[in-house]
Amino acid sequence: MLKHDELGLSNDNVLEMYRLMVLARRIDERMWLLNRAGKIPFVVSCQGQEAQQVAAAFALDRSKDYTAPYYRDVGVVLALGMTAKELMLQAFAKAEDPNSAGRQMPGHFGSQKLRILSGSSPVTTQVPHAVGIGLACKMNQDSSIAYVTLGEGSTNQGDFHEGANFAAVHKLPVIIMVENNQYAISVPLNRQVACEKISDRAIGYGMPGVTVDGNNPLVVYQAVKEAADRARSGNGPSLIETISYRLTPHSSDDNERTYRSSEEVEQAKEKDGLIVFKQYLIENNVLTEDLDAEIEKQVKEEIDQATDYAETAPYPSPESLYHGVYYE
């Protein structure tokens, strides 16, 4: 099995990765509770995908690379430097929300400071946006790269094909990572595509494509790091497919019982990346049960404080309606 030190990751590196995965999971769980209590209107869940998200972000140069995350990427934005408080401010749609000042639904991430492109509601529009950033980096002879994520269902949209084709033709420094969680809302994978792997589509664009286990953060890190090195060397884009499973309904408005069984979900939980990585860290003497309990305690305190702050923070004023729309 691939070991973290073989990838140049220290014990502190992988412990921080694990902490961020736990933080992403617990934030998501708290948001579901808040939604069911009627305190926040909507949740788009990251559960089951945190391991690949955090690992991918760690493989980037987080001091200069650009990202265009999709709506489930809580793990990505946390690893890039967004805080639990900022995510809670977004969930409550408060004025201090750094993503959109309370104007957008949860999952529409955006941060100039963290070089996160503002997301749009139509799925897959982030791909040509990221490709445009890649083009700018190449034109400016900037060593930064663009990293974009999407779900496997989104690879059937025209924006994906046009963006991937343009990036490949012009050898742009772009990484396209498809988080294949097996379902496009209620549509299973075998009803979405006829090809064996989403990464097979890379052949048609003339770029490298690889499929890896999204529940194993180390192989995800390796794949993204190799793609980042390739992009920075001027060798163009890569397509990475990470295989995992969406452990929750599509959103807080979805009834998953209409299209999949509880037995299927319970079976998938046995391969949950959070559990897999915890076991790896324990077996390699990086994590102990006591340390894990301390991480959980600290994460709970952080989320409690974030929730309390966001719940009492002010909503945007009506006068701010047009802020950020027209030049001021």
N, C-alpha and C positions, 0 to 999 in steps of 0.2 A: 504493500500500500504506500502511496506517495506520502512523504513526511514533510512537515512545514519547513524544517531547516534546510531541506534540499532545494527549496524555493527561495531561500534567503530570508525567510520570516523567522523572527525571534519568538521566544516564549511570550514576551510582552505583546508582540504584534498579534499573535493568535488569541491571546486572552482578551485584548481589546476588540478584536473581531467578534469574539463570542459575546462579550458584554453588549455590543451594539445589536447583535442578533436578538439577545434577550430583551433589550430595551425596545426594539421594534415590535416584538411579539406582545410584550406587556402593554405598550401604548395601544396597539390594535385591540387587544382584549378590553382595555379600559374604554375605548371608543364605542365598542359594541354595547357595553353596559350603559354608557351615557346615552346612546341612541335609544335603547330599549326603555330608558327612564324618561325619554322625551326631552332630553337636554340638548342634544345635537341632532341635526336633521338627517344626516347621511353618513354612511361608512363604506369605503371601498377597501377591502381587506388585503393585507400582505401575507397572511398566515400561510406557511408552507413554502414561501419564496424568500425568506429573510437571508438564508445562508448564501445563496447565489448573489443576492443584491449587495450585501456587505463585502463579500469576497471580490466581486467585480470592481467596486469602488476603490478597494485597497490596491488593486493592480494598476490604477491610474495614477498620474501625477496630480494629486489633489490641490497642488498649489497653482496649477496653470491650465489644466485640461478643462474642456467644456462638456457639460452633460445635458441631455434632453430626456429625462426620466419619464416613464409612463405612470399612470395613476396609482399603481400598486407599490411603487418603489420607495416605501418608507425606509427600508434598510439602506438604500442608496443615499438618500438625502441626509440621513443621520450620519452616515460615514463621511459625507462631504462637509459636515459641520453644522447642519441644522439641529436645533435643540428640541427637546420634548415640549418645552413651553411654547415654542414657535408653532409646532404641529398642533398643539391644543388650541392655540389662538386661531389657527386656520379652521379647526373642527367646529369651534364655537362661532366662527365668522365675525371675529372682533376687529376693531380698527387697527390694532397693533399687529395683526397678521402680516408677516413680511412677504408672503407670497402674493397676495392680491388685496391687502387691506380689507379683508372680509367680503370681497366681491365675488369670489369663486367658490365652487364646491370643493370639498376635501379632495386631495389627489392632484390638484392643479398647481404643481410646484413651480417656483420661480424665484431666483435670487441673483441679482447682479453681483453681489459680494462673493457668492460661492460659484459663480459662472454656471448657474443652472438656468437653462432657457425656459421661459414661461410656457406652460403647456396649454393646449387648446382642447376643447371638449371632443371634437371629431377624432376618432381613433386614427392613429398612424400619421397625422399631420406633422408629428415631431420628427419623422424621418427626413423629409426634405429640408426641414429647418436645420437639423444637425449637419446634413450634407452641405448646406450653405455655409455653415460655420467652418466646416472642413475646407471648403473652397477658399474662404477668406484666410484661413491659416496658411494654406499653400501659397496664395497670392502674396501674402505679407512675409513669406519665408519664416513663419512662426513655428516653433517646435511643438506647439500645443496640438492636441488632437481632439476630435469630437466623439463622444460616446453616447449612443442612443439605445433605448430599450423599447420593447413592445411585446404584446402577447402573440401567441401563435395564430390566433384568429385574424389579427391585424395584417398578417403577411398576405392575405388575399385582397387587400386594398391596393388601389392604383398607386397611392403615395409611396408604398413600400417598394414596388417594382421600379418606379421612376427614380426614386432616391438611390436605390441600390445600383441601378444601371448607370446613373450619372456619376456616382462616386467611383465605380469601377473604371469607367471609360477615362476619367480624368485622374485616376490614381490618387484619390483624396485621402487624407489621414482620418478615417472614420471607422469606428467599430459599431456594428449593428448587432445587438444581442437580443435574441428572441427568448423570452421566458415562457416556455411551453408548459402551461399548468393543466393541460388536457381538456380544458373547456373554454369555449368562446360563449360566455353567458351560459346558455342551456344546451349548446351544441357540442357534442363530444368530438374529439380529434378526428375520428374516422369518418365524420360527416363534414369535416372542414377541408381536408386535403386528401389527394390520392397518392401522393409520394410517400415514401417510407419515412423520410426525415425532412424537416423544414430546412436543414442545412444543405440538402441536396440542391436546393434552388440556387445556391451560390455558383454552381457550375455554369448556369445560364448567363450569369453576369460576368464571369471571368474573374472571380475572387475566391480566396480560400474559404472553405466552410467546414465547420466541425460541430459535432454534437457531443455534449458532455453531461455528466450526472449533476444536475442542479442541487441535489441534496449533499453533495460533497464540495464544500467551499474551496478546498485545496486545488481540485482539478479545474474549478471555475477560475480561480486566481491565476493558475498557470496558463489557461487558454486566453484570458484577457490580457495578461502580461505579454504573451507572445504576439498577440494582435497589436498591442500598443507599440511594442518595439518595431514591428513590421511597418506600422503606419508612420512612426517617427523617422524611419529610415528611407521613406519615400516610396515604399512598395505597395501603397494603396490600402483599400479597405478589407475588412474581414467580416464574415457572418458567423456568429456563434449561437448555437441553440443549446439552452440549458433545460433539462427535463426535470420537472418536479410535479407537484399536485396542489391544486387550490383546496385548502382544507376547510374553507368556509363558503357560504353562498357567494354568488358573484358580487352582491352588494347587500346592504341592509334592507333593500326593497325586493330581494329575490327569494323565491321559495324553491330551494334546491331539491326538495322531495319530489318534485314533479318530473325530474329527469335523471336522478341518480339515487342509489340506495345508501342507507346509513352504514351498511356493511362495507361497501366500497370505500367510503370515507374513513372508517375505522381502520381498514387494512392499510390505507395510504399513510395513516398517522404513524405506523410502525417504521416508515422510512423517512420521517420528518427530519429535515436537515439540522434543525436545532438539537434534536436528540442524538443524531448521528455524530455531530461535531462535539457535543458534550462528552460522549463516550470516547471519542478519539483523544480528546484532551486529558481525560482521566487515565486512559490506558498508557499515555505517553508522559505521565507524571507532570503535567502542566497545570491541571485543575484537580482540586480535591472537593469533596462534598461540602466541607466547611467553607471553602472559598466560594463555591457556587451559591451557597446560602447567603453569604455576605454580598455577592453581586446582586442577587434577587432583592435583598433588603435595600441596598442603595438605589436600585432601579425603581422600586416601589416608592421610596421617599421622593425621588426625582419626579415621578409621574404624579404623585399626590400634590406636590408643590405646583407643578405645571397646571394641573387640573383646577386647583383652587384659584390660581392667578387668572387663568383664562376665563373661568366662569364668572368672575366679578369684574373683569376688564370691560371698558365701555365699547359699545357698538359704534360703527361709523356714523357720523352725523349726516343728515340729509344734504347739507351744504357741500359735502365732499364727493357727491355723486359723480361729478365730471372730472375729478382729479385723475390724472394719468390718462385721460382720453384725448384732451387737446393740450397743445403746448402752453405752458403758463410762464 
